[in-house]
Amino acid sequence: MDDQASGLRRLARQRPTRVISVASGKGGVGKTSVTVNLAAALARHGNEVMVMDADLGMANVDVLLGLNPEYNLAHVVSGERSLAEVVTTTPGGVRVVPAASGRQRMAELTTLQHAGIVRAFSDLALELDFLLVDTAAGISDSVITFSKASQEVIVVVCDEPASITDAYALIKVLSQDHGVERVRVLANMAADMEQGQRLYEKIARVTDRYLQVELDFMGVIPEDEALRRAIHQRRPVVDAIPDSPVAQAFGHLVGKVDAWPQPESTGQLEFFAERLLGHRDTALADPGIRAPA
């Protein structure tokens, strides 16, 4: 019985963490708000969730969550603190890796330094179901590195010509130049589901014609005054005003995210790569566990 219990604990420690990058072609589309509210909704459904603020020089995750962290990723990059030492936790139980705000040096890190941040997550002795990575807007080196190191990429769009054009440009770079095979599209601040569907179809018509990428319509986050009130309270809307339409929309997204396929290792630079490899090795070694296809 002791051996069996030990084996179960080992399997639990090795379960893969789903890593989701949230990106956008342009700023001002509500990407960070989507990240923190999706994280809070996942946590409310019993998941262990962490958010990494990957807008390294213009951090906003801590602001939206009402946090005042003493340390952040700048202290990790400088070697003053370990990654575990900068992690802070919201009242709702979401763990946060904060970034620095107004630090030009952090916005100018090299690709090698970005990779070092990704690898640092392997040292975190935390059991996590989800890591959400709130990337910077646009197509910078950090956006590319963190998106490639994730199993899923959500691109947030809104009903603006520049948002649609820049979202397509980001998807094109990720798929053509960096081998990202699947992108989820989320319509934010939409009037209704039909408007969100039209936004998705505008992008899908072009990607279907010119790109080899699987595009998935993730859904719609409605424009709702409740979200603005929650932002002023520096709280996730799913906690501050849980009965609002926008909070319920984030709740619906949780079911979609749970239905996504289990992550597998690609053999490239990845967040929590050893958990993916350990999970697969355990599955292959134990005939009672089905290996990922």
N, C-alpha and C positions, 0 to 999 in steps of 0.2 A: 504493500500500500504506500509506503514511504517513497519507493522508487517511482510509482505511478504519479504520486502527487508532485514529486520533483520534476518529472517529465512534463506535466501539465503546466507547471510554473515556467519552465524553460520555453515551452511553446508560446505562452502568453507574452513573455519578454521579447520573443522573436517576431511577433505579429507585425506585418508591414504597416507603416504610417502612410496614409494617403496624402500626397503633397500636391497642392493646387495653387498655381500662380494666377493672380487676378491682374489683368493688364488692360490697357486701352490705347488706342492710337493717339488720342489727344487728351489734354487735361480738361478738367471741368465737367466730366461726365458722371461723377459720383462713384468712381472706382473704389476709393478708400472706404466710403460709406457702405458700399456693397460688401467689401471684405469683412469689416468689423461686424456688420449685422448678420452675415452668413455664418461667421464664426460663433456669434452669440446664439444663433438659432440652432446650430449643431450642438453646442454645449447644453442648451436647454433640453435637447433630446437625448442626453445622457452620454455624449461623446467627450473624450479628452481632446481639447483643441488648443492649438497654439497659433498665434499670428506673428509673422515676421514682417516688420516694416522695412521693405526693401527700396523705398524711396530714400536713399541713404543720406542725401544732403538736405532734403526738404520734408522732414518727417511730420506726419499728421495723425498716425494711428493713436498715439498716446493722447492727443488732444481730443479726439472723438470719444475716447473711452474714459476721459476724466482722470488720467494718470499723470503723475509727476515723477518720473523715474530719475533716480540719482545717477545711474549708469546706462550706457547705451552701446550700440555697435562700434562707435568711435573708440571706446575704451577697449573693446575686443581687438580691433585692428591695431591699436597702438601697443597691445600686450599688457595693458594695465589690469584688465579683468578677463576672466574666462567667460565663455558664452553663458554658462550656467549662472554666473554671478550677475548678469544683467537682466535675466528673466524676471518679469514682474507679473502679477496676477490680478485680474479684475474682480470686483465683487461677484460677478456671474460665473467665475471659475475659468475664464479664458486666460491662458498664459500668453504673454506678449514679449517679443524681443524688440525693444524700441530702437529706433535709429536717431541720428543727430539731426538737428534743424539748424540751417544757416551755416553749415560746414562745407565750404567749397572743396576741401581736400577729400571729404567722403564722397562727393559727387564725381570726383576724378580718379577713383580707384582703378587700377588696372584689371584686365580680365583675370590675371593670376590671383590677384587679391580677392576678386569676387569668388573664384573657385575655392580659395582658402576659407571664406565664410561658409560656403556650402559644406565643405569637409568638416568644419568645426561642429556641425550638428551631430556628427557621429559620436561625439563625446558626451552628449546629453543622456543622462541615465533617467529618462522619463518615458513612461508608457503613453504614447500619443496615438489617437485615432486619425487626427487630421492636423496638417500644417498648412496654413493659408499664407501665401507670400504676396504681399501688397507691393507690386512693382512700381517703378516710376512710370510716368506717362511717356509715350513715344517709343523709339527704337534705339535705345542706348545699349552699350555693352552689358550693363547690369541686367537690363530687361531680357536680353537674349540668354545670358548665362543662367539666370534664375528660372526662366521659362523652360529651357532645355533640361534643367536638373529636376523638373517637376514631372509628375505623371499626367497631369491635366492642366490645360490652360483655358481660362475663362477670359474672353475679350468683351469688355463692357462698352456698349454703344448707346447713343441717344439720338433723337430725331433732329440731327444737324448735318448738313452736307459734309462739313469738315470731319465730323466724328465718323461718318460712314467711310469716307475716303481714306482717312488715317487708319481706321480699323482694318480695312482691306490691305493697306500697305504693310501693316504689322504682320498680318496673317501671311502675306506673300513672303516676307523676309524669313519668318519662322519656318515656313514649309519648304520654300525653294532653296534657301541658303543653309538651313540648320536642321533639316530632317524632321521637323515636328509634323506628325501625321494626322493629328486630330485637334480641333479647336472647338470649344463650346462658346456660343454667342449668347449674351444676356442683354436684353433691351431694358435700359434703365429710364426712369422718369417718363414712362409711356402713358398715354391717355387710356389705352385699353389693350387687350390681347391682340386685336386686329392690327393696331398700329405697330406693335412690337413684331408681329409676324411679317409685316411689310418691310420693316427695317432689316430683318434677317434675310428675307428673300432678295433684297437689293444686293446684299453682299454675296449671297449664295449663287446668284445668277453669274456673277463674275468669277467667283472661285471655281464653280463647276466648269467653266469654259477654259480657264487659263491655269489652274493650279491642281496639283495632285494632293489634295488635303480633304480629310473628312470633316465636314462642318455640321455641327449639331445645334439646334435651337434649344437653348436651355430654358427660356421662358421670359417673363416680363416682371419688372418691378414697377408698380404704378407710381405716378406722381401723387404725393400725399402730404398734406400740411403736417401730419403727425411726425413725419421724418424730420422736418425742420425744427419742430418743438423738441424732439429728442436730441438733436444735434446741439441745440442751445443748452440742454440739460447735461450735455457731455455723457450721454448714455446710449446704448443700443436701443433702437426703437422696439425691438422684440422684448426688451425688459421694461422700458419706460411706458410704452403704450401697446401692450400685447394684443389687444383686440382690434387694432387699426388694420385697414386693408393692406398697408405696406408690410406690417409685421406678419400678417398671415401669408403674404406672398413669399417672404423669406422662409416661413415654415414649410410651404409647399416645395421650395427648392431643396430642403433637406431630404425629402423622399427621393428626389431625382438623383441627388449626389450619392445617396446610399445605394442606388441601383447601378451605379457605374461599375465597370469591371474592377476586380481586385488588381492592385498594382503589381507589376513584374519588373525585374531589373533589366535594363537595356545594356548594361556593361559600360555605360558612359558615366560622366560625372553626374552624381545624383545625391539629393538629400537622403540621409539615412540609408545609404547604399547597402551597408552591412545587414540591415534588417530585411531588406528585400532578398539578398543572397541567402541569409540564414533561413528565411521562411521557405525559400525554394528548396534548399538543401535538406531541410527537415522533412518537407513534403515528399521528396524523392526517396528519402531513407526509410520512411515509415509507410508500409503498405496500407495502413488504415487511413492515410491522408492522401487526398487526390492532389497531384501536382498541377500547377497552372498550365493551361494549354499553350 
